[in-house]
Amino acid sequence: MAAVISPQEQKIIMQGVSWATYEQLLADFVDSHAAHFAFDNGTLEIMSPSPKHEKPNRTIAMLIELVAGEMEVDVENLGSTTFKREDIAKGFEPDSCFYVAHAELARRKDEIDLMVDPPPDLVIEIDITHPSLDKFPIFAAFGVPEVWRYDGMRVRFYTLIDGQYAEQTTSLIFPSLIASAATELLEASKSMKRNLWLDRVREWARTQR
């Protein structure tokens, strides 16, 4: 079993991992937020988020909640819920994820079964350090319509089109939100007091209605 270790992000990638081992690891860490797992046909990534990772993740998630509230878009934040399907040998725990078209369904259910339930409408991926398992094929296999990826410098929007993700200028969920505006708001959060930043995001969202 080969492994690649990235100490900066406390990330390990292993090859030749069985589905049974993946499920056992999920069970062992079921009550822990210390590690996120991604699995793709025998390749397993285990990542322990650092503050450098979690800060933008939580800020982007809050940005989405604020914009959704001002634009009266119903969203349900399922955080880093585990999504997996043995039949396609894939699984992932997003940094954050949101249900929009099926927000009410997600709100009513204590467990999501992707054999019968829809995937999240939006996944947030923070990918600052390398090496990293390419999760786009995993998201595509589950049919996740939109992915926002932050690489430490820019927020990029991707929409699933014919089984592949294509970068877009505007968000599928928030058509008035462009990627550069999301990047600017995220960057502003690094130097502003949180209450002032929250007001700025709300004010921006009101101008887009």
RARAPE-V391283 format. One record per run of one state. SS is the DSSP state (2 for helix, 1 for strand, 0 for the rest). FROM is the first residue (numbers start at 1). LEN is the number of residues. Records with the same first field share a line. If there is no record, write none. Layout:
SS=FROM-LEN, FROM-LEN
This chain:
0=1-2, 7-4, 15-4, 29-7, 41-2, 48-3, 71-5, 78-4, 89-1, 94-2, 100-3, 109-13, 127-9, 143-3, 151-4, 162-2, 169-1, 171-7, 189-5, 208-2
1=3-4, 11-4, 36-5, 43-5, 76-2, 82-4, 90-4, 96-4, 122-5, 146-5, 155-7, 164-5, 170-1, 178-1
2=19-10, 51-20, 86-3, 103-6, 136-7, 179-10, 194-14
